[in-house]
Amino acid sequence: MRHHTSTSRDRPGCVLERDTGGPVSAPSPKHADGGGTTTLITDLPYGPRAATVAREAVAVALHGTEAQLLDDARLIGSELATNAFTSGNPPLVLCVDRRSPAVGGLEVEITVTDGGCLRHALTSPPAPEEEAESGRGLFIVEALADAWSLTTGAHGTRAWCRLTRVTGASPTGTP
């Protein structure tokens, strides 16, 4: 059994366990402000299946959310996992934090880490050739996420993004 440690401002030092079966999510207790956080952490295979496993894990973490947010998050998770596999080294780890603030809405943070690479972090993604079959992953993340970052190093790489959805009343008469 592997142990994963997740540290956040809401749950410092929380330890999550999983066996070889699949991802696990652990809900945090409700906070004084009425919001809550759920975190899913899972190892990704170091290979072409990393993207598929990331999409499936994000779907588990965000079960029950609006379709557009789920689609965006699954695509981002897939792109970050693919980048980690193609540019980094093992191990690959996916973390999805789902926060429901008391004021309404939803905040999702997706992080993929890997064992590092020798390339330097980019301040913005390079433009792929028009006919290129790859190289658009960070453009997709940048277009869909409210915030994102990429930190690279020889001993570890971290790609992170945040998606925020604010709950609001829809106009009367709108389905």
Residue pairs with C-beta under 8 A, 6 or more apart in sequence:
1 17
1 18
1 19
2 17
2 18
2 43
3 15
3 16
3 17
4 15
4 16
4 17
4 18
4 41
4 93
5 13
5 14
5 15
5 16
6 14
6 15
6 16
6 39
6 41
6 95
7 13
7 14
8 14
8 37
8 39
8 97
10 28
10 31
10 37
10 99
11 28
11 37
11 39
14 26
14 28
14 39
16 24
16 26
16 39
16 41
17 24
18 24
18 41
18 42
22 42
22 57
22 60
23 40
23 41
23 42
23 56
23 57
23 60
23 61
23 94
24 40
24 41
24 42
25 38
25 39
25 40
25 60
25 61
26 38
26 39
27 36
27 37
27 38
28 36
28 37
28 38
28 39
29 36
30 36
31 102
33 101
33 102
34 102
35 99
35 100
35 101
35 102
36 99
36 100
37 97
37 98
37 99
37 100
38 61
38 97
38 98
39 95
39 96
39 97
39 98
40 57
40 60
40 61
40 94
40 95
40 96
40 98
41 93
41 94
41 95
41 96
42 53
42 57
42 93
42 94
43 91
43 92
43 93
43 94
44 50
44 53
44 54
44 57
44 81
44 84
44 85
44 92
44 93
44 94
44 112
45 53
45 92
46 85
46 89
46 90
46 91
46 92
47 85
48 85
50 81
50 82
50 84
50 85
50 92
51 78
51 79
51 81
51 82
51 85
52 78
53 81
53 94
54 77
54 78
54 80
54 81
54 94
54 112
55 74
55 75
55 77
55 78
57 77
57 94
57 96
58 70
58 73
58 74
58 76
58 77
58 94
58 96
58 110
59 70
59 74
61 96
61 98
62 69
62 70
62 73
62 96
62 98
62 108
65 73
65 98
65 106
65 108
66 165
69 106
69 108
69 163
69 165
72 144
72 163
73 96
73 108
73 110
73 163
75 140
75 144
76 110
76 140
76 141
76 144
76 145
76 161
76 163
77 94
77 96
77 110
77 112
79 137
79 138
79 140
79 141
80 94
80 110
80 111
80 112
80 137
80 141
80 159
80 161
81 92
81 94
81 112
82 137
83 112
83 137
83 138
83 159
84 92
84 112
84 113
84 114
84 157
84 159
85 92
85 114
86 134
87 114
87 117
87 119
87 157
88 114
88 115
88 116
88 117
88 157
89 114
89 115
89 116
89 117
90 114
90 115
91 114
91 115
92 112
92 113
92 114
92 115
93 112
93 113
93 114
94 110
94 111
94 112
95 109
95 110
95 111
95 112
95 113
96 108
96 109
96 110
96 111
97 107
97 108
97 109
97 111
98 106
98 107
98 108
99 106
99 107
99 108
99 109
100 106
100 107
101 107
104 166
104 167
104 168
105 164
105 165
105 166
105 167
106 164
106 165
106 167
107 162
107 163
107 164
107 165
108 162
108 163
108 164
109 160
109 161
109 162
109 163
110 160
110 161
110 163
111 158
111 159
111 160
112 158
112 159
113 156
113 157
113 158
113 159
114 156
114 157
115 155
115 156
115 157
116 152
116 153
116 154
116 155
116 156
116 157
117 152
117 153
117 154
117 157
118 154
119 152
120 152
121 150
121 151
121 152
122 138
122 150
124 142
125 137
125 138
125 139
125 142
126 135
128 134
128 135
128 136
128 139
129 135
138 148
138 150
141 148
141 159
141 161
142 148
144 161
144 163
145 161
145 162
145 163
146 161
146 162
146 163
146 164
147 161
147 162
148 159
148 160
148 161
148 162
149 158
149 159
149 160
149 161
150 157
150 158
150 159
150 160
151 157
151 158
151 159
